[in-house]
Amino acid sequence: MKNGIRLSALGGVILAGALALSACGSDDNTDGNTAATANKGDCVEATVNAAGSSAQKNAVDEWIKGYTANCAGATLNYNPSGSGAGIEAFSSGQAAFAGSDSALKPDEVAAAQQRCKGGTPLNLPMVVGPVAVAYNLEGVDGLQLSPTTLAGIFANKITTWNDPAIVKDNPDAKLPGDKITTVHRADESGTTDNFTKYLAAAAPDVWKFEGGKLWTAPGGQGGTKSDGVTTLVKQSKGSIGYIEMSYAENAGLSTARIKNGAGEFAELSTDSASKALAGAEVVGTGNDLAMKLDYNTKTAGAYPIVMLTYEIACESGLEGDEGRFVKSFLTYTASAEGQNAIAGLGYAPLPEEVASKVRASVAAIK
């Protein structure tokens, strides 16, 4: 039975999450907000490995700080290897939990259940991440793109910046005739999964390619992980790519306004991204909180390209300190303190309607 709620508003370099207590006090970028740390004693002193979504890397780094600040001996090593690699690491027993920018696919559930020793693998929404359409086009600020134009660009059907479709979306802009270079993820990525789901839903007459974590459209350049796409867009004039908002902001890249279902060209922000969740629905059962997003949202001011990054964890079956650590850490990340800790990093905190359900699901982990 569906929960049916509506919302109102190990490849790669391992990033060591172990932070010395002396460093936690001096390397805190939460503007002195001590409420963003986990309460003393509410932690498990263990060393745990996790892997997955690079989109949530900056959030996980901040959560590690908050969690370990009052807990000597707690260490989380998070490898931002990408959603696909993270799920594989989790299912093969190399990671205690995985970060994924999309819920488990049917063909991934069986391996995850085996990892959980027959228990239920849970999709737990933890990070709301706006997907930025970042571009590098000198002299053009405030680029506006409709879904069909955006789909045409990434389908390699619109190949120059002064194409009539782009001109129509930007009647007051001086667009050059430069060739467009599209940039996509070369590795399996939940960001790709969400971006292509958006294109398929918002521009079905144009976007005819198979979805999923792996990019299947022709042409363009591939960048490994979010950092790779960001670097290619930043270095390549005339380029355009899709990355998480936090990466675009940190790199100082321009981002496009995207036309939503209400006919507005919405500017990218955490507030406009939160508004896009108005039509999202929980489609998981029990404590599984897999969600379906409405990419054609008609909510006023809503930026339509968003993704939920899930933590994939066992409801039961993960034993010992490892299991206790996962429950404790996710209790913190889902708390008001944990969500507030990432609010200034290009992420939108979970709406309370969702956060309360996530907290209940985490509390049920045993």
Secondary structure by P-SEA (a helix, b strand, c coil): ccccccccccccccccccccaaaaaaacccccccccccccccccbbbbbbbccccaaaaaaaaaaaaacccccbbbbbbcccaaaaaaaaaaccccbbbbcccccccaaaaaaaaacccccccccccbbbbbbbbbbcccccccccaaaaaaaaaccccccccaaaaaacccccccccbbbbbbbccccaaaaaaaaaaaaacccccccccccccccccccccccaaaaaaaaaacccbbbbbcaaaaaaabbbbbbbbccccccccccaaaaaaaacccccccccccccccccccccccccccbbbbbbbbbbccccccaaaaaaaaaaaaaacaaaaaaacccccccccaaaaaaaaaaaaacc
